[in-house]
């Protein structure tokens, strides 16, 4: 059984990343305070036109649509305006990357819990978030590898990533290297290849993910563009350059992989992603691609009931939404549910209620045991006298021969063993 997780801004909120409704105000504040006034002119321009608390979608839509409309203009004033707006847009891209890289220093506790106790090998994440905090926690949990984990080859590791993370809107750690990093001399560039054919990644971003010794498509220096699809209302999944359209195939491949994952998924979990008309391509893919027999679970706050109705109207039968609708609470409850399932796998003592040490040793030593409070699996098992101990970090589970209890002392849980099922 494979699960596809759809993540939006609501899922990364716990780290400190902004919701789309908050992004305009918070971003302008951050840009205005950036050292040496690097982003000040762009921030002032947007504040003057849209106010100090702008709708970020309005800002990006204006910038991108106006730049496109002036592309072929020969009028000097319009050419000057296009250049100015292009500079503002470029500063927004740079600011988004640097702002999010600052935020990612915050703890990502819910992502860590999700990575360690919820997502499983063979699952796919389709995230419309720019941040890379989730990938870091998946790496720490041993479930993701940067070489192939984004759906394209970044490194040289031959083994596929256990979990696939697809980012159709780009990522703050993806860079489009201009002319392959060349900064001087003549360069012969094929049509449509000024940015290469895929992203490269900066050494600092690799180190954040946990890779100190990396071989692959590392940022070589020189000019580069941040590989993000900004939150405008008419998104283009390619780059317009002076030599033509670039990266259309790259982004198209990410979308194709998303379609394939959804097509074969048994379960679809949507967390913090509102599926609004502004993201029509994504909403259509999520709503139309999966099997109608797939289980659909929705954790999207106040939008959950609307999204549930959309799926039911589309013919899905196994649809539910979490009335609480918060990613953090859902991860906690899901981890507890998985822990309970794991606990039920622990073999019971003999019918008389007593178990010999031989039985405990034979049956328990190879059985996965999960702490019912924190959800962590036991990392080691040892036998002392008439007791079996399961350990995870500072916590210890104790099973004593003749007693039908498992006691996680450090987690302060003393829970009866589940009833044996025939």
C-alpha positions in Angstrom: 0.0 0.0 0.0 1.5 3.3 -1.0 0.5 6.8 0.2 0.9 10.1 -1.5 1.1 13.1 0.8 0.1 16.5 -0.6 1.6 19.3 1.5 0.9 23.0 1.4 1.8 26.0 3.5 -0.3 24.7 6.5 2.1 21.8 6.9 5.2 24.0 7.3 3.6 26.6 9.5 4.9 25.0 12.6 8.5 25.7 11.6 7.7 29.4 11.1 7.2 29.6 7.4 4.4 31.9 6.4 0.9 31.1 5.1 0.2 32.7 1.7 -2.2 35.1 3.4 0.6 36.4 5.6 3.5 36.3 3.2 3.2 39.8 1.6 3.4 41.7 4.9 6.0 39.5 6.5 8.2 39.4 3.4 8.2 43.2 2.9 9.2 43.6 6.6 12.0 41.2 6.2 13.2 42.8 2.9 13.2 46.3 4.4 15.3 45.1 7.4 17.9 43.2 5.3 21.5 44.4 5.9 22.9 47.1 3.7 19.5 48.0 2.2 20.0 45.3 -0.5 16.2 44.7 -0.9 15.0 48.1 0.3 14.2 49.6 -3.2 12.1 46.5 -4.2 10.3 46.5 -0.9 9.6 50.3 -1.1 8.3 49.9 -4.7 5.8 47.2 -3.7 4.7 49.0 -0.6 4.1 52.2 -2.5 1.9 50.4 -5.1 0.2 47.8 -3.0 0.5 48.9 0.6 2.5 47.5 3.5 0.3 44.4 3.8 -0.1 43.3 0.1 -1.6 40.2 -1.2 1.5 38.4 -2.5 -0.5 36.9 -5.4 -1.5 40.4 -6.5 2.1 41.5 -6.4 3.6 38.6 -8.3 0.7 38.6 -10.9 1.2 42.3 -11.6 5.0 41.9 -11.9 4.9 38.9 -14.2 2.0 39.9 -16.4 3.4 43.4 -16.9 6.9 42.1 -17.8 5.4 39.8 -20.3 3.3 42.5 -21.9 6.3 44.7 -22.4 8.7 42.0 -23.7 8.6 43.1 -27.3 8.1 46.8 -26.8 10.5 49.2 -28.6 9.4 52.2 -26.6 12.2 53.4 -24.4 10.1 54.2 -21.4 8.4 50.8 -21.5 11.7 49.0 -22.0 13.0 50.9 -18.9 9.8 49.9 -16.9 10.3 46.2 -17.9 13.9 46.3 -16.7 12.8 47.8 -13.4 10.0 45.4 -12.8 12.3 42.5 -13.8 14.8 43.7 -11.1 12.0 43.8 -8.5 10.9 40.3 -9.4 14.5 39.1 -9.3 14.9 40.6 -5.8 11.7 38.9 -4.7 13.2 35.5 -5.8 16.4 36.2 -4.0 14.6 37.4 -0.9 12.3 34.4 -0.8 15.3 32.1 -0.8 17.3 34.0 1.9 14.3 34.6 4.1 13.3 30.9 4.0 16.9 29.9 4.6 16.8 32.0 7.8 13.6 30.5 8.9 14.8 26.9 8.4 17.1 27.3 11.4 14.0 26.9 13.5 13.2 23.4 14.9 10.9 21.3 12.6 9.5 19.0 15.3 6.3 18.0 13.5 8.2 17.2 10.3 10.7 15.2 12.4 7.8 13.2 13.9 6.2 12.8 10.5 9.5 11.6 9.0 10.3 9.1 11.8 6.9 7.7 12.6 4.4 8.4 9.8 5.8 8.3 6.3 7.0 4.9 5.0 9.3 3.6 2.4 7.6 3.7 -1.0 5.5 6.7 -0.2 5.6 10.0 -2.1 5.4 13.6 -1.0 4.1 16.2 -3.5 4.8 19.5 -1.8 4.0 22.9 -3.0 6.2 24.5 -0.3 9.5 26.0 -1.1 11.3 25.1 2.1 13.7 22.2 2.6 13.0 21.5 6.3 11.1 18.3 5.5 13.9 16.9 3.4 16.3 17.4 6.3 14.2 15.5 8.7 13.6 12.7 6.2 17.4 12.5 5.7 17.8 12.2 9.5 15.2 9.5 9.6 17.1 7.5 6.9 14.2 7.7 4.5 15.4 10.2 1.8 18.5 10.7 -0.2 19.3 13.9 -2.1 20.9 12.1 -5.0 17.6 10.8 -6.5 15.0 11.9 -3.9 13.7 14.9 -5.8 12.8 12.9 -8.9 16.0 13.8 -10.8 19.6 13.0 -10.5 21.5 15.4 -8.3 24.1 13.1 -6.9 25.9 9.9 -7.8 24.3 7.5 -5.3 22.9 4.6 -7.3 20.3 3.5 -4.7 16.9 5.2 -5.1 15.5 7.2 -2.3 13.1 5.3 0.0 10.7 8.3 -0.1 10.3 10.5 -3.2 9.8 14.3 -2.7 8.4 16.1 -5.7 8.3 19.9 -5.7 6.5 21.2 -8.8 6.8 24.8 -7.6 10.5 24.5 -7.1 12.7 24.7 -4.0 14.8 27.2 -2.2 17.8 24.9 -2.5 17.6 24.6 -6.3 19.6 26.9 -8.4 19.6 27.4 -12.2 23.3 27.9 -13.0 23.8 30.5 -15.8 26.2 29.2 -18.5 27.3 26.4 -16.2 29.0 28.8 -13.8 31.3 30.4 -16.4 32.2 34.0 -15.4 34.5 34.9 -18.2 35.7 33.9 -21.7 33.7 32.8 -24.7 31.0 30.1 -24.2 29.1 28.2 -26.8 25.6 27.6 -25.6 23.0 25.4 -27.4 19.6 26.9 -27.9 17.5 26.7 -24.8 20.4 25.6 -22.6 21.7 28.8 -21.0 20.5 27.5 -17.6 21.4 23.8 -18.1 18.8 21.1 -18.0 18.1 20.8 -14.3 18.9 22.5 -10.9 22.2 22.4 -9.1 22.5 22.7 -5.3 24.8 24.9 -3.2 27.3 23.4 -0.7 25.7 25.3 2.2 22.3 23.8 1.3 23.8 20.3 1.1 25.3 20.7 4.5 21.9 21.8 5.9 20.4 18.6 4.6 23.2 16.6 6.2 25.6 16.0 3.2 29.2 17.1 3.9 30.7 14.8 1.3 28.7 15.1 -1.9 29.5 14.3 -5.5 27.1 15.4 -8.2 25.5 18.6 -9.5 26.8 21.1 -7.0 26.6 24.8 -7.6 29.9 25.8 -9.4 29.7 29.5 -8.7 28.9 32.3 -11.0 25.5 33.6 -12.0 22.4 31.6 -11.0 18.6 32.0 -10.7 16.6 30.7 -7.7 14.4 27.9 -9.0 11.0 28.9 -7.7 7.6 29.3 -9.3 6.4 32.4 -7.6 2.8 32.5 -6.3 1.2 34.4 -9.1 -2.3 33.6 -10.5 -0.9 32.6 -13.9 2.0 30.3 -13.2 4.4 29.4 -16.0 6.4 26.2 -15.4 9.4 27.2 -17.4 11.9 30.1 -17.8 11.7 32.8 -20.5 15.3 33.6 -21.6 16.8 35.6 -24.4 17.4 32.4 -26.3 13.9 30.9 -25.8 11.9 28.8 -23.4 14.0 26.7 -20.9 13.3 24.1 -18.3 9.8 23.3 -19.6 10.9 19.6 -19.9 12.3 19.6 -16.4 9.1 20.9 -14.7 7.0 18.8 -17.0 8.8 15.7 -15.8 8.1 16.6 -12.1 4.4 16.9 -12.9 4.5 13.6 -14.8 6.0 11.9 -11.8 3.3 13.4 -9.6 0.6 12.1 -11.9 2.1 8.6 -11.9 2.4 8.5 -8.1 -1.2 9.6 -7.7 -2.4 7.1 -10.3 -1.1 4.2 -8.3 -1.7 5.5 -4.8 -4.0 3.5 -2.4 -4.2 6.4 -0.1 -4.1 10.2 -0.5 -3.5 12.5 2.4 -3.8 16.3 1.8 -2.3 18.5 4.5 -2.5 22.2 4.6 -3.1 22.6 0.9 -6.3 24.4 0.0 -6.7 23.4 -3.7 -7.8 26.8 -4.8 -8.5 28.0 -8.4 -5.2 29.9 -8.5 -3.4 26.5 -8.6 -5.7 24.9 -11.2 -3.0 22.6 -12.7 -2.3 21.1 -9.3 -5.9 20.9 -8.2 -6.9 19.2 -11.4 -4.1 16.7 -11.0 -4.9 15.9 -7.4 -8.7 15.6 -8.0 -8.7 13.7 -11.3 -5.7 11.4 -11.3 -6.1 8.9 -8.3 -8.3 5.8 -8.5 -11.8 6.5 -7.3 -11.2 3.6 -4.8 -8.3 5.4 -3.1 -8.8 6.5 0.4 -8.7 10.3 0.7 -7.9 12.0 4.0 -8.1 15.8 4.2 -6.4 18.0 6.9 -6.9 21.5 5.6 -8.4 23.6 8.4 -11.5 25.6 7.4 -11.1 24.4 3.8 -11.4 20.7 4.6 -15.2 20.4 4.2 -15.1 22.2 0.8 -12.3 19.9 -0.4 -14.1 16.8 0.9 -17.2 17.9 -1.1 -15.1 18.3 -4.2 -13.7 14.8 -4.0 -17.2 13.3 -3.3 -18.6 15.2 -6.3 -15.8 13.8 -8.4 -16.8 10.2 -7.5 -14.5 9.3 -4.7 -16.2 7.2 -2.0 -13.7 6.8 0.8 -13.2 10.5 1.8 -12.8 12.0 5.2 -11.7 15.3 6.6 -10.3 16.2 10.0 -12.5 18.7 11.7 -9.5 20.0 13.7 -7.7 20.3 10.5 -4.1 21.0 11.7 -1.0 19.2 10.5 0.6 19.1 13.9 -2.4 17.4 15.6 -2.9 15.0 12.7 0.7 13.9 12.8 0.4 13.2 16.6 -2.8 11.2 16.1 -1.4 9.3 13.1 1.8 8.5 14.9 -0.2 7.2 17.9 -2.4 5.1 15.6 0.6 3.5 13.9 2.2 2.9 17.3 -1.0 1.2 18.5 -0.9 -1.1 15.4 2.7 -1.9 16.2 1.9 -2.6 19.8 -0.8 -5.1 18.8 1.9 -7.1 17.0 3.6 -7.8 20.3 2.9 -11.5 21.2 0.8 -12.2 24.3 1.9 -14.4 27.2 0.6 -17.9 27.4 -3.1 -18.6 27.9 -2.5 -19.0 31.7 -1.2 -15.4 31.8 2.4 -16.4 32.5 5.3 -16.5 30.0 8.6 -18.4 30.4 11.8 -16.5 29.7 12.4 -18.8 26.7 9.0 -17.7 25.3 9.8 -14.0 25.9 13.3 -14.3 24.4 12.1 -16.3 21.3 8.9 -14.3 20.6 9.8 -10.8 21.8 13.4 -10.3 20.7 12.5 -10.0 17.0 9.2 -8.2 17.4 9.0 -4.4 16.7 7.8 -2.7 19.9 6.7 0.9 19.8 6.3 3.3 22.8 2.6 4.0 22.9 3.2 7.6 24.2 6.0 9.0 22.0 5.7 6.5 19.1 9.4 5.7 18.9 10.5 2.1 18.2 12.7 0.2 20.6 16.3 0.4 19.3 17.6 -2.5 21.4 16.4 -5.4 23.5 18.1 -7.1 26.5 17.2 -9.7 29.1 17.9 -9.4 32.8 16.7 -12.0 35.2 13.0 -12.6 34.6 12.5 -9.3 32.6 12.9 -8.2 29.0 13.8 -4.6 28.5 13.1 -2.5 25.3 15.1 0.7 25.0 14.6 3.9 22.9 16.8 6.8 23.8 16.3 7.5 27.5 13.1 5.5 27.8 12.9 1.8 28.7 10.1 -0.6 28.3 9.8 -3.5 30.8 8.0 -6.8 30.4 8.1 -9.0 33.4 7.4 -12.7 33.1 3.9 -13.4 34.5 2.7 -9.7 34.2 0.6 -8.6 31.3 1.9 -5.0 31.2 4.5 -3.1 29.2 5.8 -0.1 31.2 7.7 2.7 29.5 9.2 4.2 32.6 10.6 7.4 31.1 7.4 8.0 29.1 5.3 7.3 32.1 3.0 4.9 30.3 1.7 1.7 31.9 -0.7 0.3 29.4 -2.3 -3.2 29.5 -1.4 -5.5 26.6 -4.1 -5.6 23.9 -6.5 -8.5 24.0 -5.4 -11.4 21.8 -7.4 -11.8 18.6 -8.3 -15.1 17.0 
